[in-house]
Amino acid sequence: MKLESYSGLAALVTGASSGIGRLLALRLARQGARVALVARRKGELEAVASEIRAHSGDAIVLPCDVADANQVADAARHACRRFGAIDILVNNAGYGGQRTFLEWDLSDMERIMRVNYLGAVYFTKALLLQMVERRRGWLVFIASVTGRIASPEKAAYAASKFAMVGMAEALSLEVEDLGVHVLTVYPGVIRTPFFDAEMLARMPAAARRSMVEPDGLVDAIFRALAKGKRELTYPRGLAAGYVVRALAPGFMRRQVKRVTRSSPPGAGTR
Ligand SMILES: NC(=O)c1ccc[n+]([C@@H]2O[C@H](COP(=O)([O-])OP(=O)(O)OC[C@H]3O[C@@H](n4cnc5c(N)ncnc54)[C@H](OP(=O)(O)O)[C@@H]3O)[C@@H](O)[C@H]2O)c1
């Protein structure tokens, strides 16, 4: 279902306090949508809301930990009450990590599933029914190329994104005849605060070289919605990896190992 005009629509963006989510929220508002901003840091959300209001847009701030189902239900209820309904849900909140399976703390492996995967489940559960009842809605899942091609030191993160991708694919098939469109987005390496100092230091050189600015991704997401696409990989060339993986899994495995070999300690800071 093509999404070409945003005026009169209401959107909810999780992870709107920073990076990709912040830019998506600003762009949605600029296109005429009213926007509910969700993340944990209230002050950062207020700053985004002020920016939107300064350009005559409408935004509300809903501080919420997406890993907490009760907080999500409250935030969703509040957004629906304020805007009447939510037409566009962007499940974007998430975080990463770059460490071996043995280094990854078990409680954080559980936490990353709750934030990256269950957070999206909770918000979709809370908002899908009112979309189906109105036979109008768009669900955008910000997954990752790592949700289709796993790499070393990404086990917990990859698991959370593979889970999101599986859920989004099944859901897309279920709801497409009910007026709800699902777009799953597979970003590559995007320059945002997602990468903390530790991740940058351990990031393989090839990944560091492939890093791109978030504005291009946001443009591509809006183009994909306008065309009614169901999947978007950005930068586009990375999608070739899915074909290689399917046709030549052994070759792909060697390539992934070669290009993701960790940088020596401190290399990212040089
Ligand atoms: N940057 C990349 O290269 C890249 C590549 C592929 C996929 N992605 C995905 O893109 C999404 C956005 O990442 P980004 O690059 O924009 O990173 P970012 O700048 O660090 O933004 C992450 C956002 O998620 C929010 N968030 C994290 N934990 C949360 C929680 N428990 N509850 C509510 N909000 C939470 C953060 O807000 P608070 O801290 O205020 O809660 C922040 O707004 C993530 O899902 C990430 O996996 C990013």
The ligand as a Tripos MOL2 file, in Angstrom:
@<TRIPOS>MOLECULE
LIG
   48    52     1     0     0
SMALL
NO_CHARGES

@<TRIPOS>ATOM
      1 N1         23.3720    2.6140   13.1730 N.am      1 LIG1
      2 C1         23.4620    1.4930   12.4610 C.2       1 LIG1
      3 O1         24.4790    1.2120   11.8080 O.2       1 LIG1
      4 C2         22.3050    0.5230   12.4130 C.ar      1 LIG1
      5 C3         22.3890   -0.5370   11.4900 C.ar      1 LIG1
      6 C4         21.3420   -1.4490   11.4200 C.ar      1 LIG1
      7 C5         20.2320   -1.2990   12.2420 C.ar      1 LIG1
      8 N2         20.1760   -0.2650   13.1260 N.ar      1 LIG1
      9 C6         19.0100   -0.1800   14.0070 C.3       1 LIG1
     10 O2         18.4440    1.1020   13.9260 O.3       1 LIG1
     11 C7         17.7650    1.3840   15.1590 C.3       1 LIG1
     12 C8         18.1270    2.7820   15.6050 C.3       1 LIG1
     13 O3         19.5070    2.8300   15.8590 O.3       1 LIG1
     14 P1         20.3930    4.1520   15.7050 P.3       1 LIG1
     15 O4         21.5140    3.8280   14.8180 O.co2     1 LIG1
     16 O5         19.5520    5.3100   15.4070 O.co2     1 LIG1
     17 O6         20.9920    4.2240   17.1930 O.3       1 LIG1
     18 P2         20.8830    5.3180   18.3410 P.3       1 LIG1
     19 O7         21.2160    6.6650   17.8230 O.co2     1 LIG1
     20 O8         21.6650    4.7710   19.4780 O.co2     1 LIG1
     21 O9         19.3130    5.3140   18.7130 O.3       1 LIG1
     22 C9         18.7310    4.2570   19.4120 C.3       1 LIG1
     23 C10        17.3900    4.7210   19.9360 C.3       1 LIG1
     24 O10        16.7510    3.6320   20.6220 O.3       1 LIG1
     25 C11        16.2920    4.0920   21.8780 C.3       1 LIG1
     26 N3         16.2620    3.0240   22.8490 N.ar      1 LIG1
     27 C12        17.2740    2.1670   23.1750 C.ar      1 LIG1
     28 N4         16.8700    1.3530   24.1650 N.ar      1 LIG1
     29 C13        15.5780    1.6990   24.4490 C.ar      1 LIG1
     30 C14        14.6210    1.2320   25.3870 C.ar      1 LIG1
     31 N5         14.8890    0.2340   26.2420 N.pl3     1 LIG1
     32 N6         13.4020    1.8220   25.4220 N.ar      1 LIG1
     33 C15        13.1110    2.8450   24.5830 C.ar      1 LIG1
     34 N7         13.9740    3.3270   23.6670 N.ar      1 LIG1
     35 C16        15.2020    2.7630   23.6220 C.ar      1 LIG1
     36 C17        17.2690    5.1930   22.2700 C.3       1 LIG1
     37 O11        16.6600    6.1100   23.1640 O.3       1 LIG1
     38 P3         16.9200    6.2280   24.7450 P.3       1 LIG1
     39 O12        18.3540    5.9140   25.0080 O.co2     1 LIG1
     40 O13        16.5400    7.6500   25.0420 O.co2     1 LIG1
     41 O14        15.9790    5.2550   25.3560 O.co2     1 LIG1
     42 C18        17.5150    5.8570   20.9230 C.3       1 LIG1
     43 O15        16.5080    6.8030   20.6810 O.3       1 LIG1
     44 C19        18.1620    0.2740   16.1250 C.3       1 LIG1
     45 O16        17.1250   -0.6670   16.2350 O.3       1 LIG1
     46 C20        19.3620   -0.3710   15.4740 C.3       1 LIG1
     47 O17        19.4930   -1.7390   15.7970 O.3       1 LIG1
     48 C21        21.1830    0.6540   13.2350 C.ar      1 LIG1
@<TRIPOS>BOND
     1     1     2 1
     2     2     3 2
     3     2     4 1
     4     4     5 ar
     5     4    48 ar
     6     5     6 ar
     7     6     7 ar
     8     7     8 ar
     9     8     9 1
    10     8    48 ar
    11     9    10 1
    12     9    46 1
    13    10    11 1
    14    11    12 1
    15    11    44 1
    16    12    13 1
    17    13    14 1
    18    14    15 2
    19    14    16 1
    20    14    17 1
    21    17    18 1
    22    18    19 2
    23    18    20 1
    24    18    21 1
    25    21    22 1
    26    22    23 1
    27    23    24 1
    28    23    42 1
    29    24    25 1
    30    25    26 1
    31    25    36 1
    32    26    27 ar
    33    26    35 ar
    34    27    28 ar
    35    28    29 ar
    36    29    30 ar
    37    29    35 ar
    38    30    31 1
    39    30    32 ar
    40    32    33 ar
    41    33    34 ar
    42    34    35 ar
    43    36    37 1
    44    36    42 1
    45    37    38 1
    46    38    39 2
    47    38    40 1
    48    38    41 1
    49    42    43 1
    50    44    45 1
    51    44    46 1
    52    46    47 1
@<TRIPOS>SUBSTRUCTURE
     1 LIG1         1 GROUP 0 **** ****
